[in-house]
Amino acid sequence: MAVGYELRGTDDKGEGIFATRSFQIGETVMVGVIDREVDRNHSHASQVSDERFVIHGGLIPKVNHSCDPNCGIRLNASGAHNIVAHKSIVADQEITFDYAMRNYTVEYFPASCRCGSPLCRGRITGWKDLPAQRKANYHGFVAPYLIDIDKRHAASTSPPSSAPPRRLHAVP
């Protein structure tokens, strides 16, 4: 099976991964392999559970961010991230994903995002900072623990019920 991508120089981001063939929506573009675990979140770290961060092997760390990506991620059997086509991709197109699809918080990039997308948020953010509509658009292409963190956070910050308390005993 042909790999379907290669590392190339970019005009403004150093290096990036480019398709050497077409990919259809849902097709795996790159298979993730964990190289090593790291003790904290940083620019090349991928969050793989609530508090666990890893460095992926191979060229996945070279995939650039976009606020309007053509790929997303899916966890594979080893717990690593596969890069999966979120949109149709043609040969010579740069492979990108939104770093918010893998990390709940992102606080280590320059102040300005350089993705160049008309949908650019202005800075690279984590999942917790995405608007609800963007999260909905990414459905099926994000790490499942991000959804779980959102659910737990929503449950812990839900306002108390406004219903009056029920009395268990008659008041004399």
C-alpha positions in Angstrom: 0.0 0.0 0.0 1.4 3.4 -0.9 1.9 5.8 1.9 0.1 8.8 0.3 1.9 11.7 1.9 5.3 13.2 2.2 7.2 15.9 4.1 7.8 19.2 2.2 8.9 22.7 3.0 6.2 25.4 3.3 6.4 29.1 2.5 5.6 30.3 6.0 5.4 27.4 8.5 8.7 25.5 8.0 7.7 22.0 7.0 4.4 20.3 6.5 2.8 17.0 5.3 1.4 17.0 1.8 -0.8 14.4 0.1 0.7 12.5 -2.8 -2.7 11.0 -3.7 -6.4 11.7 -3.1 -8.1 10.7 0.2 -11.9 10.4 0.7 -13.7 11.6 3.8 -13.2 9.1 6.6 -10.1 7.5 5.1 -7.1 7.1 7.3 -4.3 9.3 6.0 -1.7 8.5 8.6 -1.5 5.8 11.2 -0.4 7.0 14.6 2.3 5.3 16.7 3.3 6.4 20.2 7.0 7.1 20.4 7.1 8.1 24.1 5.2 9.5 27.0 5.9 13.0 28.2 5.2 14.6 31.6 3.4 17.7 30.3 1.5 19.3 27.5 3.6 21.2 24.9 3.7 22.0 21.2 4.4 18.5 20.0 2.6 16.6 22.7 -0.7 14.9 21.9 -3.2 14.4 24.7 -4.3 10.7 24.7 -6.4 10.8 27.9 -7.4 13.2 30.6 -3.9 13.6 32.0 -1.6 11.6 29.7 0.5 13.2 26.9 2.6 11.5 24.3 4.9 12.2 21.4 3.8 10.4 18.2 6.5 8.7 16.1 6.9 9.2 12.4 5.7 12.3 10.6 2.5 13.0 12.6 4.3 15.7 14.7 5.0 17.5 11.4 1.2 17.9 10.5 0.4 21.6 10.8 -2.6 23.2 12.4 -5.5 24.8 10.6 -8.6 26.4 12.0 -10.4 24.8 8.9 -8.6 21.5 8.7 -9.0 18.8 6.1 -8.3 16.0 8.7 -9.3 15.1 12.2 -8.2 12.4 14.6 -9.4 9.0 15.7 -7.9 6.9 18.4 -6.5 3.6 17.2 -6.2 0.3 19.0 -2.8 1.3 20.5 -4.2 4.5 21.9 -2.4 6.7 19.4 -4.1 9.2 17.0 -4.7 8.3 13.4 -5.0 11.3 11.1 -8.3 10.8 9.2 -9.7 12.8 6.3 -12.4 15.2 7.5 -12.9 16.6 4.0 -11.9 15.2 0.6 -8.2 15.8 -0.1 -6.4 16.0 -3.4 -2.8 15.3 -4.3 -0.4 18.2 -3.4 -2.8 19.5 -0.8 -1.3 20.1 2.7 -2.6 17.7 5.4 -3.8 19.7 8.4 -5.8 19.2 11.5 -7.0 21.5 14.3 -4.8 21.0 17.3 -8.0 21.4 19.4 -9.1 18.0 18.1 -6.5 16.4 20.3 -5.7 18.7 23.3 -8.2 20.2 25.8 -5.9 23.2 26.4 -3.3 24.7 24.1 -1.3 27.6 25.6 2.2 27.2 24.0 1.9 28.7 20.5 2.6 32.2 19.3 -0.1 34.8 19.9 -1.2 34.7 16.2 -2.3 31.7 14.2 -0.8 31.5 10.8 -3.1 29.0 9.1 -4.5 31.5 6.6 -8.0 30.1 6.6 -11.0 32.4 6.2 -12.3 30.6 9.4 -9.1 31.4 11.4 -9.8 32.0 15.1 -6.8 34.3 15.3 -4.9 32.0 17.6 -4.4 28.2 18.2 -6.7 27.1 21.0 -7.6 23.9 22.8 -10.9 22.1 22.7 -12.2 23.9 25.8 -12.0 27.2 23.9 -13.9 26.2 20.8 -17.4 27.5 20.2 -20.2 24.9 20.4 -20.8 25.0 16.6 -17.2 24.2 15.8 -17.2 21.3 18.2 -20.4 20.0 16.5 -18.7 20.3 13.1 -15.8 18.2 14.3 -18.1 15.4 15.5 -16.5 12.0 14.8 -13.1 13.5 14.2 -11.9 14.4 17.7 -10.5 12.4 20.6 -13.4 10.9 22.6 -11.8 12.0 26.0 -12.4 15.6 25.0 -16.1 15.0 24.8 -16.0 13.2 28.2 -14.1 16.1 29.8 -16.8 18.5 28.4 -19.6 16.3 29.9 -17.9 16.1 33.3 -17.3 19.9 33.3 -20.9 20.6 32.3 -22.2 18.3 35.0 -20.0 19.8 37.7 -21.0 23.4 36.8 -24.7 22.8 36.3 -26.8 25.2 38.4 -28.8 23.6 41.1 -32.4 22.8 40.4 -34.8 25.7 40.8 -37.6 23.4 42.1 -38.5 23.8 45.7 -37.1 21.1 48.0 -39.3 18.1 48.6 -40.4 17.5 52.1 -40.0 14.0 53.3 -42.0 14.4 56.5 -45.1 16.4 57.3 -44.4 19.6 59.1 -46.3 19.9 62.4 
